[in-house]
Amino acid sequence: MAILIVALAGVAVTLMIQRRAKAKLAENDAFLRQQDNQLSELAVEQQRLSNLVTRTQRLAAEDQTAELARLRSKAEALRTQTNELGKQVEEIRRARPAPSASKPESHPPEYYQQLHKMAGAKPTDARNLASVLSLYASDHNGQFPSSLD
């Protein structure tokens, strides 16, 4: 009878170990299915993002190609305009009579003396104006006058 009890206890322990192992396997199986689902979702998202990047790169390349074509046509139009303007300028030069060699005007010596006197006073006038503007600015918080009146 003791052997029977030991045998029954052995069978009971074996069944308990087997149930625990099945439960653990079921738990691991559920966890692996969840990870598999997550991996599938990530693969789909990765494919979507990859397609989006590819499409964006293709559109950017197409936009650049279209912009390049537009700029080339605009450059060609400007080149044509420039050539036309050059031709027009050349036609105007040909149509215009040659400038005659005119004698420079002769002025009396008093004119040159007055011109020399006026030019000689310019540095002094500029220094005086700068000094007055600086004084005005210091009296008005660094602001220069809005006019010279």
Backbone as a printed PyTorch tensor [residue, N CA C, xyz], in Angstrom:
tensor([[[  0.8040,  -1.1720,   0.0000],
         [  0.0000,   0.0000,   0.0000],
         [  0.8680,   1.2650,   0.0000]],

        [[  1.9340,   1.2180,   0.6720],
         [  2.8280,   2.3440,   0.6800],
         [  3.3530,   2.5880,  -0.7140]],

        [[  3.5540,   1.5010,  -1.4560],
         [  4.0370,   1.6530,  -2.8110],
         [  2.9630,   2.3070,  -3.6510]],

        [[  1.7430,   1.9350,  -3.4240],
         [  0.6150,   2.5170,  -4.1650],
         [  0.5110,   4.0060,  -3.8600]],

        [[  0.6760,   4.4100,  -2.6340],
         [  0.5860,   5.8210,  -2.2470],
         [  1.7460,   6.5820,  -2.8940]],

        [[  2.9280,   5.9980,  -2.8550],
         [  4.0850,   6.6540,  -3.4530],
         [  3.8640,   6.7570,  -4.9550]],

        [[  3.3200,   5.7220,  -5.5830],
         [  3.0710,   5.7380,  -7.0200],
         [  2.0400,   6.8030,  -7.3500]],

        [[  0.9470,   6.8720,  -6.5450],
         [ -0.0910,   7.8810,  -6.7820],
         [  0.4780,   9.2890,  -6.5600]],

        [[  1.2930,   9.4280,  -5.5310],
         [  1.9010,  10.7340,  -5.2700],
         [  2.8110,  11.0980,  -6.4310]],

        [[  3.5560,  10.1530,  -6.9690],
         [  4.4330,  10.4080,  -8.1110],
         [  3.6480,  10.8180,  -9.3330]],

        [[  2.4930,  10.1060,  -9.5670],
         [  1.6470,  10.4540, -10.7160],
         [  1.0670,  11.8470, -10.5110]],

        [[  0.6090,  12.1670,  -9.2640],
         [  0.0190,  13.4780,  -8.9780],
         [  1.0700,  14.5730,  -9.1790]],

        [[  2.2810,  14.3530,  -8.6960],
         [  3.3450,  15.3550,  -8.8390],
         [  3.6670,  15.5390, -10.3240]],

        [[  3.7270,  14.4320, -11.0550],
         [  4.0100,  14.5090, -12.4790],
         [  2.9280,  15.2920, -13.1960]],

        [[  1.6520,  15.0410, -12.8470],
         [  0.5400,  15.7780, -13.4750],
         [  0.6140,  17.2670, -13.1360]],

        [[  0.9600,  17.5910, -11.8960],
         [  1.0740,  19.0070, -11.4960],
         [  2.2070,  19.6850, -12.2770]],

        [[  3.3290,  19.0010, -12.3840],
         [  4.4700,  19.5720, -13.1220],
         [  4.0860,  19.7700, -14.5870]],

        [[  3.3660,  18.7830, -15.1320],
         [  2.9410,  18.8700, -16.5260],
         [  1.9740,  20.0360, -16.7150]],

        [[  1.0030,  20.2200, -15.7880],
         [  0.0540,  21.3430, -15.8940],
         [  0.7860,  22.6780, -15.8090]],

        [[  1.7280,  22.7840, -14.8660],
         [  2.4920,  24.0280, -14.7310],
         [  3.2990,  24.2910, -16.0150]],

        [[  3.8860,  23.2570, -16.5700],
         [  4.6550,  23.4070, -17.7990],
         [  3.7560,  23.8430, -18.9460]],

        [[  2.5170,  23.2300, -19.0270],
         [  1.5690,  23.6340, -20.0800],
         [  1.1370,  25.0800, -19.8870]],

        [[  0.8850,  25.4700, -18.6340],
         [  0.4860,  26.8510, -18.3570],
         [  1.6070,  27.8090, -18.7380]],

        [[  2.8300,  27.4540, -18.3810],
         [  3.9830,  28.2870, -18.7060],
         [  4.1630,  28.3640, -20.2250]],

        [[  3.9740,  27.2350, -20.9200],
         [  4.0660,  27.2260, -22.3740],
         [  2.9630,  28.0780, -22.9990]],

        [[  1.7480,  27.9910, -22.4670],
         [  0.6520,  28.8050, -22.9860],
         [  0.9380,  30.2870, -22.7780]],

        [[  1.4960,  30.6160, -21.6200],
         [  1.8410,  32.0090, -21.3220],
         [  2.9340,  32.4910, -22.2710]],

        [[  3.9610,  31.6860, -22.4680],
         [  5.0370,  32.0330, -23.4040],
         [  4.5130,  32.1360, -24.8310]],

        [[  3.6040,  31.2380, -25.2030],
         [  3.0110,  31.2570, -26.5390],
         [  2.2360,  32.5600, -26.7610]],

        [[  1.4530,  32.9740, -25.7500],
         [  0.6890,  34.2270, -25.8650],
         [  1.6360,  35.4160, -25.9940]],

        [[  2.7070,  35.4010, -25.1990],
         [  3.6930,  36.4790, -25.2590],
         [  4.3640,  36.5270, -26.6260]],

        [[  4.7160,  35.3780, -27.1720],
         [  5.3510,  35.3290, -28.4880],
         [  4.3990,  35.7800, -29.5870]],

        [[  3.1180,  35.4140, -29.4790],
         [  2.1190,  35.8890, -30.4620],
         [  2.0130,  37.4090, -30.4210]],

        [[  2.0080,  37.9620, -29.1910],
         [  1.9260,  39.4190, -29.0490],
         [  3.1500,  40.0700, -29.7020]],

        [[  4.3270,  39.5370, -29.4550],
         [  5.5360,  40.0810, -30.0720],
         [  5.4920,  39.9290, -31.5920]],

        [[  4.9730,  38.8120, -32.0710],
         [  4.8510,  38.5890, -33.5030],
         [  3.9170,  39.6280, -34.1230]],

        [[  2.7920,  39.9060, -33.4460],
         [  1.8610,  40.9340, -33.9340],
         [  2.5390,  42.3000, -33.9640]],

        [[  3.2840,  42.6020, -32.8950],
         [  3.9800,  43.8930, -32.8610],
         [  5.0080,  43.9810, -33.9850]],

        [[  5.7320,  42.9050, -34.2160],
         [  6.7130,  42.8970, -35.3050],
         [  6.0430,  43.0760, -36.6590]],

        [[  4.8910,  42.4390, -36.8280],
         [  4.1570,  42.5900, -38.0940],
         [  3.7200,  44.0350, -38.2800]],

        [[  3.2040,  44.6620, -37.2040],
         [  2.7780,  46.0700, -37.2830],
         [  3.9730,  46.9740, -37.5830]],

        [[  5.1060,  46.6870, -36.9290],
         [  6.3010,  47.4930, -37.1790],
         [  6.8070,  47.3200, -38.6140]],

        [[  6.7140,  46.1050, -39.1370],
         [  7.1430,  45.8750, -40.5210],
         [  6.2540,  46.6460, -41.4930]],

        [[  4.9430,  46.6520, -41.2240],
         [  4.0150,  47.4010, -42.0810],
         [  4.3170,  48.8930, -41.9900]],

        [[  4.5520,  49.3960, -40.7770],
         [  4.8600,  50.8190, -40.5920],
         [  6.1870,  51.1720, -41.2600]],

        [[  7.1620,  50.2870, -41.1410],
         [  8.4520,  50.5130, -41.7840],
         [  8.2950,  50.5670, -43.2930]],

        [[  7.4950,  49.7120, -43.8550],
         [  7.2570,  49.7050, -45.3020],
         [  6.5480,  50.9810, -45.7370]],

        [[  5.5720,  51.4290, -44.9290],
         [  4.8470,  52.6650, -45.2370],
         [  5.8040,  53.8580, -45.2230]],

        [[  6.6520,  53.9210, -44.1940],
         [  7.6030,  55.0250, -44.1050],
         [  8.6290,  54.9710, -45.2370]],

        [[  9.0640,  53.7850, -45.5820],
         [ 10.0090,  53.6320, -46.6820],
         [  9.3850,  54.1110, -47.9890]],

        [[  8.1320,  53.7490, -48.2230],
         [  7.4260,  54.2120, -49.4190],
         [  7.2860,  55.7260, -49.4140]],

        [[  7.0020,  56.2810, -48.2300],
         [  6.8430,  57.7280, -48.1120],
         [  8.1570,  58.4390, -48.4240]],

        [[  9.2580,  57.9150, -47.9170],
         [ 10.5680,  58.5110, -48.1960],
         [ 10.8790,  58.4310, -49.6870]],

        [[ 10.6190,  57.2770, -50.2770],
         [ 10.8830,  57.1050, -51.7050],
         [ 10.0570,  58.0830, -52.5330]],

        [[  8.7820,  58.2020, -52.1790],
         [  7.8960,  59.1140, -52.9130],
         [  8.3620,  60.5600, -52.7450]],

        [[  8.7490,  60.9250, -51.5230],
         [  9.2050,  62.2860, -51.2640],
         [ 10.4730,  62.5920, -52.0500]],

        [[ 11.3960,  61.6310, -52.0710],
         [ 12.6300,  61.8380, -52.8300],
         [ 12.3470,  61.9630, -54.3210]],

        [[ 11.4200,  61.1500, -54.8220],
         [ 11.0790,  61.2050, -56.2400],
         [ 10.4330,  62.5530, -56.5710]],

        [[  9.5090,  63.0190, -55.6920],
         [  8.8590,  64.3050, -55.9420],
         [  9.8670,  65.4420, -55.8680]],

        [[ 10.8070,  65.3690, -54.9050],
         [ 11.8240,  66.4150, -54.7950],
         [ 12.6820,  66.4500, -56.0560]],

        [[ 13.0490,  65.2740, -56.5550],
         [ 13.8570,  65.2220, -57.7770],
         [ 13.0660,  65.7790, -58.9590]],

        [[ 11.7750,  65.4390, -59.0360],
         [ 10.9460,  65.9590, -60.1230],
         [ 10.8010,  67.4670, -60.0070]],

        [[ 10.6190,  67.9780, -58.7700],
         [ 10.5170,  69.4200, -58.5690],
         [ 11.8000,  70.1160, -58.9850]],

        [[ 12.9430,  69.5260, -58.6130],
         [ 14.2190,  70.1240, -58.9870],
         [ 14.4030,  70.1110, -60.4980]],

        [[ 14.0020,  69.0360, -61.1350],
         [ 14.1250,  68.9430, -62.5890],
         [ 13.2380,  69.9890, -63.2580]],

        [[ 12.0160,  70.1300, -62.7600],
         [ 11.1000,  71.1260, -63.3310],
         [ 11.6370,  72.5370, -63.1010]],

        [[ 12.1660,  72.7960, -61.9100],
         [ 12.7230,  74.1210, -61.6020],
         [ 13.9270,  74.3990, -62.4880]],

        [[ 14.7670,  73.3960, -62.6970],
         [ 15.9360,  73.5570, -63.5590],
         [ 15.5090,  73.8710, -64.9940]],

        [[ 14.5010,  73.1670, -65.4750],
         [ 14.0090,  73.4180, -66.8330],
         [ 13.4370,  74.8330, -66.9420]],

        [[ 12.6920,  75.2470, -65.9040],
         [ 12.1040,  76.5840, -65.9100],
         [ 13.2030,  77.6430, -65.9230]],

        [[ 14.2310,  77.4530, -65.0810],
         [ 15.3240,  78.4220, -65.0230],
         [ 16.1310,  78.4540, -66.3220]],

        [[ 16.3040,  77.2990, -66.9400],
         [ 17.0270,  77.2690, -68.2140],
         [ 16.2700,  78.0200, -69.3010]],

        [[ 14.9450,  77.8260, -69.3320],
         [ 14.1600,  78.5370, -70.3510],
         [ 14.1700,  80.0370, -70.0860]],

        [[ 14.1330,  80.4120, -68.8040],
         [ 14.1720,  81.8340, -68.4610],
         [ 15.5350,  82.4220, -68.8460]],

        [[ 16.6130,  81.6810, -68.5880],
         [ 17.9530,  82.1480, -68.9510],
         [ 18.0670,  82.3030, -70.4600]],

        [[ 17.4960,  81.3690, -71.2000],
         [ 17.5390,  81.4540, -72.6610],
         [ 16.7620,  82.6790, -73.1460]],

        [[ 15.5990,  82.9460, -72.5300],
         [ 14.8130,  84.1230, -72.9140],
         [ 15.5910,  85.3990, -72.6160]],

        [[ 16.2540,  85.4480, -71.4610],
         [ 17.0480,  86.6290, -71.1130],
         [ 18.2440,  86.7830, -72.0560]],

        [[ 18.8590,  85.6670, -72.4280],
         [ 19.9780,  85.7190, -73.3690],
         [ 19.5020,  86.2820, -74.7090]],

        [[ 18.3350,  85.8510, -75.1550],
         [ 17.7750,  86.3490, -76.4150],
         [ 17.5080,  87.8470, -76.3250]],

        [[ 16.9210,  88.2700, -75.1940],
         [ 16.6520,  89.7020, -75.0010],
         [ 17.9440,  90.4990, -75.0110]],

        [[ 18.9720,  89.9790, -74.3330],
         [ 20.2560,  90.6690, -74.2830],
         [ 20.8500,  90.8010, -75.6830]],

        [[ 20.7710,  89.7470, -76.4600],
         [ 21.2870,  89.8050, -77.8350],
         [ 20.5130,  90.8280, -78.6610]],

        [[ 19.2060,  90.8480, -78.5070],
         [ 18.3810,  91.8150, -79.2440],
         [ 18.7310,  93.2390, -78.8390]],

        [[ 18.8920,  93.4700, -77.5330],
         [ 19.2450,  94.8160, -77.0780],
         [ 20.6210,  95.2280, -77.6040]],

        [[ 21.5490,  94.2860, -77.6360],
         [ 22.8760,  94.5830, -78.1860],
         [ 22.7940,  94.9930, -79.6490]],

        [[ 21.9490,  94.2830, -80.3990],
         [ 21.7730,  94.6300, -81.8190],
         [ 21.1580,  96.0110, -81.9570]],

        [[ 20.1550,  96.3220, -81.1250],
         [ 19.5140,  97.6350, -81.1870],
         [ 20.5000,  98.7450, -80.8470]],

        [[ 21.3200,  98.5180, -79.8150],
         [ 22.3140,  99.5280, -79.4350],
         [ 23.2980,  99.7460, -80.5840]],

        [[ 23.7260,  98.6790, -81.2040],
         [ 24.6630,  98.7950, -82.3230],
         [ 24.0170,  99.5450, -83.4920]],

        [[ 22.7460,  99.2810, -83.7670],
         [ 22.0440, 100.0020, -84.8460],
         [ 21.9370, 101.4830, -84.5200]],

        [[ 21.6580, 101.7930, -83.2680],
         [ 21.5560, 103.2080, -82.8690],
         [ 22.9130, 103.8920, -83.0050]],

        [[ 23.9820, 103.2020, -82.6340],
         [ 25.3300, 103.7820, -82.7650],
         [ 25.6680, 104.0520, -84.2280]],

        [[ 25.2810, 103.1260, -85.0860],
         [ 25.5550, 103.3170, -86.5150],
         [ 24.7450, 104.4620, -87.0870]],

        [[ 23.4950, 104.6110, -86.6200],
         [ 22.6180, 105.6480, -87.1510],
         [ 23.0010, 107.0310, -86.6360]],

        [[ 23.6090, 107.1250, -85.4830],
         [ 23.9680, 108.4030, -84.8820],
         [ 25.1950, 108.9710, -85.5960]],

        [[ 25.1610, 110.2670, -85.8690],
         [ 26.3400, 110.8560, -86.5270],
         [ 27.5190, 110.8890, -85.5490]],

        [[ 28.6930, 110.8630, -86.1030],
         [ 29.9040, 110.9050, -85.2800],
         [ 29.9630, 112.2280, -84.5520]],

        [[ 30.3580, 112.2030, -83.2870],
         [ 30.4270, 113.4750, -82.5520],
         [ 31.5180, 114.3660, -83.1380]],

        [[ 31.1690, 115.6200, -83.2390],
         [ 32.1330, 116.5660, -83.8010],
         [ 33.0770, 117.0040, -82.6900]],

        [[ 34.2860, 117.2620, -83.1050],
         [ 35.2780, 117.7000, -82.1360],
         [ 35.0100, 119.1570, -81.8310]],

        [[ 34.4340, 119.4140, -80.6700],
         [ 34.1140, 120.7990, -80.3240],
         [ 35.2190, 121.3520, -79.4460]],

        [[ 35.4030, 122.6210, -79.5810],
         [ 36.4400, 123.3070, -78.8380],
         [ 35.9340, 123.5590, -77.4250]],

        [[ 36.7180, 123.2430, -76.4070],
         [ 36.2560, 123.4970, -75.0460],
         [ 36.0320, 124.9870, -74.8380]],

        [[ 35.0590, 125.2590, -73.9450],
         [ 34.7390, 126.6690, -73.6850],
         [ 35.9140, 127.3460, -73.0010]],

        [[ 36.1040, 128.5590, -73.3760],
         [ 37.1810, 129.3380, -72.7880],
         [ 36.5740, 130.2820, -71.7560]],

        [[ 37.1490, 130.2900, -70.5750],
         [ 36.6590, 131.1700, -69.5070],
         [ 37.7210, 132.2040, -69.1990]],

        [[ 37.2570, 133.3360, -68.6980],
         [ 38.2340, 134.3730, -68.3260],
         [ 39.0030, 133.9440, -67.0740]],

        [[ 40.1430, 134.5180, -66.8220],
         [ 40.9490, 134.1390, -65.6460],
         [ 40.2140, 134.3590, -64.3260]],

        [[ 39.2910, 135.3110, -64.2520],
         [ 38.5460, 135.5650, -63.0150],
         [ 37.6770, 134.3610, -62.6420]],

        [[ 37.1630, 133.6900, -63.6430],
         [ 36.3280, 132.4930, -63.4110],
         [ 37.1370, 131.4310, -62.6700]],

        [[ 38.3730, 131.2130, -63.1240],
         [ 39.2120, 130.1880, -62.5040],
         [ 39.6610, 130.6070, -61.1050]],

        [[ 39.8850, 131.9090, -60.9070],
         [ 40.2570, 132.3860, -59.5700],
         [ 39.0990, 132.1690, -58.5930]],

        [[ 37.8700, 132.4880, -59.0210],
         [ 36.6860, 132.3120, -58.1640],
         [ 36.4710, 130.8190, -57.8660]],

        [[ 36.6460, 129.9740, -58.8600],
         [ 36.4980, 128.5250, -58.6820],
         [ 37.5270, 128.0050, -57.6850]],

        [[ 38.7600, 128.4640, -57.7940],
         [ 39.8110, 128.0480, -56.8760],
         [ 39.5060, 128.5030, -55.4530]],

        [[ 38.9910, 129.7100, -55.3010],
         [ 38.6650, 130.2480, -53.9840],
         [ 37.5300, 129.4390, -53.3410]],

        [[ 36.5240, 129.0840, -54.1390],
         [ 35.3890, 128.2940, -53.6030],
         [ 35.8470, 126.8970, -53.1980]],

        [[ 36.6890, 126.2820, -53.9910],
         [ 37.1610, 124.9280, -53.6860],
         [ 38.0440, 124.9360, -52.4520]],

        [[ 38.7860, 125.9870, -52.2310],
         [ 39.6750, 126.0700, -51.0790],
         [ 38.9150, 126.1500, -49.7700]],

        [[ 37.7100, 126.6770, -49.7750],
         [ 36.9300, 126.8410, -48.5410],
         [ 36.1340, 125.5890, -48.1790]],

        [[ 36.0390, 124.6160, -49.0460],
         [ 35.2060, 123.4330, -48.7940],
         [ 35.6420, 122.6300, -47.5620]],

        [[ 36.9150, 122.3310, -47.3430],
         [ 37.2850, 121.5780, -46.1390],
         [ 36.9220, 122.3110, -44.8570]],

        [[ 37.0910, 123.6200, -44.8420],
         [ 36.7430, 124.4050, -43.6490],
         [ 35.2450, 124.3630, -43.4200]],

        [[ 34.4730, 124.5050, -44.4870],
         [ 33.0160, 124.4380, -44.3520],
         [ 32.5700, 123.0660, -43.8350]],

        [[ 33.1790, 122.0120, -44.3350],
         [ 32.8170, 120.6570, -43.9070],
         [ 33.1430, 120.4520, -42.4380]],

        [[ 34.3140, 120.9350, -41.9820],
         [ 34.6960, 120.7960, -40.5780],
         [ 33.7200, 121.5630, -39.6890]],

        [[ 33.3490, 122.7840, -40.1000],
         [ 32.4040, 123.5810, -39.3070],
         [ 31.0440, 122.9010, -39.2290]],

        [[ 30.5760, 122.3410, -40.3250],
         [ 29.2780, 121.6550, -40.3370],
         [ 29.3100, 120.4260, -39.4350]],

        [[ 30.3980, 119.6570, -39.4830],
         [ 30.5190, 118.4720, -38.6250],
         [ 30.5280, 118.8590, -37.1610]],

        [[ 31.1980, 119.9390, -36.8370],
         [ 31.2610, 120.4020, -35.4470],
         [ 29.8790, 120.8230, -34.9520]],

        [[ 29.1470, 121.5640, -35.7700],
         [ 27.8020, 122.0170, -35.3810],
         [ 26.8610, 120.8200, -35.2230]],

        [[ 26.9270, 119.8480, -36.1250],
         [ 26.0720, 118.6650, -36.0230],
         [ 26.4000, 117.8590, -34.7730]],

        [[ 27.6730, 117.7710, -34.4420],
         [ 28.0780, 117.0440, -33.2350],
         [ 27.5480, 117.7330, -31.9850]],

        [[ 27.6310, 119.0520, -31.9380],
         [ 27.0950, 119.7910, -30.7850],
         [ 25.5840, 119.5940, -30.6730]],

        [[ 24.9010, 119.6430, -31.7790],
         [ 23.4450, 119.4340, -31.7700],
         [ 23.1070, 118.0430, -31.2330]],

        [[ 23.8410, 117.0480, -31.7050],
         [ 23.5860, 115.6720, -31.2770],
         [ 23.8390, 115.5100, -29.7900]],

        [[ 24.8770, 116.1280, -29.2640],
         [ 25.1560, 115.9890, -27.8290],
         [ 24.0830, 116.6810, -26.9970]],

        [[ 23.4730, 117.7570, -27.4970],
         [ 22.3960, 118.4470, -26.7760],
         [ 21.0550, 117.7330, -26.9130]],

        [[ 20.9030, 116.8200, -27.8570],
         [ 19.6210, 116.1620, -28.1320],
         [ 19.7190, 114.6370, -28.0460]],

        [[ 20.3760, 114.1260, -27.0540],
         [ 20.4630, 112.6880, -26.7770],
         [ 20.9710, 111.8710, -27.9780]],

        [[ 21.9880, 112.3750, -28.6450],
         [ 22.5870, 111.6170, -29.7310],
         [ 21.8210, 111.6550, -31.0340]],

        [[ 20.7540, 112.4410, -31.1350],
         [ 19.9620, 112.5200, -32.3540],
         [ 20.4670, 113.6640, -33.2280]],

        [[ 20.6230, 113.3970, -34.4910],
         [ 21.0040, 114.4360, -35.4380],
         [ 19.7500, 115.1710, -35.9040]],

        [[ 19.8770, 116.3940, -36.3720],
         [ 18.6770, 117.1080, -36.8370],
         [ 18.0770, 116.4410, -38.0570]],

        [[ 16.7530, 116.5560, -38.1610],
         [ 16.0600, 115.9330, -39.2950],
         [ 16.2690, 116.7250, -40.5740]],

        [[ 16.6090, 117.9970, -40.4700],
         [ 16.9340, 118.7990, -41.6600],
         [ 17.9990, 119.8040, -41.2700]],

        [[ 18.5670, 120.4650, -42.2470],
         [ 19.6360, 121.4340, -41.9860],
         [ 19.1080, 122.8650, -41.9130]],

        [[ 17.8180, 123.0540, -41.7680],
         [ 17.2390, 124.4110, -41.6750],
         [ 17.5790, 125.0840, -40.3750]]])
